[in-house]
Amino acid sequence: MDLYRYFAIEHRNDAVIARAVDFHLDSAIHINFARQELLQIIDRLEPTTLVIDLQNVKRLSSSMIEALLVVQARGTKTSIRLTMTESLGSVFKTLKLDRTPFRIFASNDEATVNTFQPKSYYDVCGRLSPPDEEYDMTLPGP
């Protein structure tokens, strides 16, 4: 079993769930350690999907949101998903962080279902383009 101070780790399918242990992630010192733990989880476990469970968190500072963005940027091979309460989710929606870079779910079960995510990208107009697998790449016949 993996032992961390700020997150309890659970393995589910090909996903790793990191459940926040503290109710308040708003102290600068705690946030630095929490960010380091999340980065260690990505480096050591190399999960395909990392679900960061914030459902027990009552207070979250902007520094913790910044730490989550750092973790997202570092985990280029890992799909980062968040689970949180509706009230905390509304903060992420207000900041327009609910679709990109994070996908937010109401429960860990929802977040771990279908953990395979094809790669999408943004085109030059800023629109989300579907993965190439969704396009028929064959040329029409003569």
C-alpha positions as CSV (number, residue, x, y, z in Angstrom):
1,M,0.0,0.0,0.0
2,D,1.2,3.5,-0.9
3,L,1.6,5.8,2.1
4,Y,1.2,9.5,1.7
5,R,0.3,12.2,4.2
6,Y,-2.2,14.3,2.1
7,F,-3.7,11.6,-0.1
8,A,-5.0,8.1,0.4
9,I,-4.3,6.0,-2.7
10,E,-6.7,3.5,-4.3
11,H,-6.0,1.5,-7.5
12,R,-9.1,0.9,-9.6
13,N,-8.8,-0.7,-13.1
14,D,-6.1,1.2,-14.8
15,A,-6.8,4.4,-12.8
16,V,-5.3,5.6,-9.5
17,I,-7.6,7.5,-7.1
18,A,-5.8,10.0,-4.8
19,R,-8.4,11.0,-2.1
20,A,-7.6,14.2,-0.2
21,V,-7.3,13.4,3.5
22,D,-7.5,17.0,4.8
23,F,-10.7,19.0,4.8
24,H,-8.9,22.3,4.1
25,L,-6.3,22.7,1.4
26,D,-5.6,26.4,1.9
27,S,-2.4,26.6,3.8
28,A,0.7,27.4,1.7
29,I,2.9,24.8,3.4
30,H,0.3,22.1,3.1
31,I,-0.3,22.9,-0.5
32,N,3.3,22.6,-1.4
33,F,3.5,19.2,0.2
34,A,0.2,18.1,-1.4
35,R,1.5,19.2,-4.8
36,Q,4.7,17.2,-4.3
37,E,2.8,14.1,-3.3
38,L,0.6,14.3,-6.4
39,L,3.8,14.7,-8.6
40,Q,5.3,11.7,-6.8
41,I,2.2,9.7,-7.5
42,I,2.5,10.5,-11.2
43,D,6.2,9.8,-11.3
44,R,6.2,6.6,-9.2
45,L,2.9,4.9,-10.3
46,E,2.7,6.3,-13.8
47,P,-1.1,5.9,-14.0
48,T,-3.0,6.2,-17.2
49,T,-5.7,8.1,-15.3
50,L,-5.2,9.9,-12.0
51,V,-8.5,10.8,-10.2
52,I,-7.9,13.5,-7.6
53,D,-10.8,13.1,-5.2
54,L,-11.6,16.4,-3.5
55,Q,-15.1,15.4,-2.3
56,N,-14.1,15.8,1.4
57,V,-12.4,19.2,0.9
58,K,-14.4,22.0,2.4
59,R,-12.0,24.9,1.6
60,L,-9.6,25.2,-1.3
61,S,-7.3,28.1,-2.0
62,S,-6.3,29.6,-5.3
63,S,-2.8,28.3,-4.6
64,M,-4.2,24.7,-4.5
65,I,-5.9,25.3,-7.9
66,E,-2.5,26.5,-9.1
67,A,-0.9,23.3,-7.7
68,L,-3.5,21.2,-9.6
69,L,-2.6,23.1,-12.8
70,V,1.1,22.3,-12.2
71,V,0.3,18.6,-11.7
72,Q,-1.9,18.7,-14.9
73,A,1.0,20.2,-16.9
74,R,3.5,17.7,-15.5
75,G,1.3,14.6,-16.1
76,T,1.4,14.8,-19.9
77,K,0.9,11.0,-20.2
78,T,-1.7,10.9,-17.5
79,S,-5.3,11.9,-17.8
80,I,-6.1,14.0,-14.7
81,R,-9.7,13.9,-13.5
82,L,-11.2,15.6,-10.5
83,T,-14.1,14.6,-8.3
84,M,-15.6,17.2,-6.0
85,T,-18.8,18.5,-4.4
86,E,-21.2,20.6,-6.5
87,S,-20.3,23.8,-4.6
88,L,-16.6,23.3,-5.2
89,G,-17.3,22.4,-8.8
90,S,-19.1,25.7,-9.3
91,V,-15.8,27.5,-8.5
92,F,-14.0,25.5,-11.2
93,K,-16.9,26.3,-13.6
94,T,-16.7,30.0,-12.8
95,L,-13.0,29.9,-13.6
96,K,-13.7,27.9,-16.7
97,L,-11.5,25.0,-15.5
98,D,-14.3,22.4,-15.7
99,R,-13.7,21.1,-19.2
100,T,-10.1,22.0,-19.9
101,P,-7.6,21.3,-18.4
102,F,-9.7,19.2,-16.0
103,R,-12.6,16.9,-16.4
104,I,-14.8,17.1,-13.3
105,F,-17.0,14.2,-12.1
106,A,-19.5,13.8,-9.2
107,S,-18.1,10.5,-8.1
108,N,-15.0,8.2,-8.4
109,D,-17.2,5.6,-10.1
110,E,-18.0,8.0,-12.9
111,A,-14.4,9.2,-13.2
112,T,-13.0,5.7,-13.5
113,V,-15.5,4.4,-16.1
114,N,-14.0,4.3,-19.5
115,T,-10.6,5.7,-18.5
116,F,-9.3,5.4,-22.1
117,Q,-9.5,8.9,-23.6
118,P,-8.5,9.4,-27.3
119,K,-6.4,12.5,-27.9
120,S,-8.3,15.6,-28.9
121,Y,-6.8,18.9,-29.7
122,Y,-7.8,22.5,-30.3
123,D,-7.8,23.8,-33.8
124,V,-6.6,27.3,-34.9
125,C,-10.0,28.8,-34.2
126,G,-10.0,27.4,-30.6
127,R,-12.6,24.7,-31.2
128,L,-12.1,21.3,-29.7
129,S,-11.4,18.9,-32.6
130,P,-12.4,15.2,-32.3
131,P,-9.7,12.5,-32.3
132,D,-8.6,11.3,-35.8
133,E,-10.2,7.9,-35.1
134,E,-13.6,9.6,-35.5
135,Y,-12.9,10.7,-39.0
136,D,-13.2,8.6,-42.1
137,M,-9.8,9.1,-43.7
138,T,-10.5,7.2,-46.9
139,L,-10.7,9.2,-50.1
140,P,-13.9,8.9,-52.2
141,G,-13.7,6.8,-55.3
142,P,-13.6,8.1,-58.8
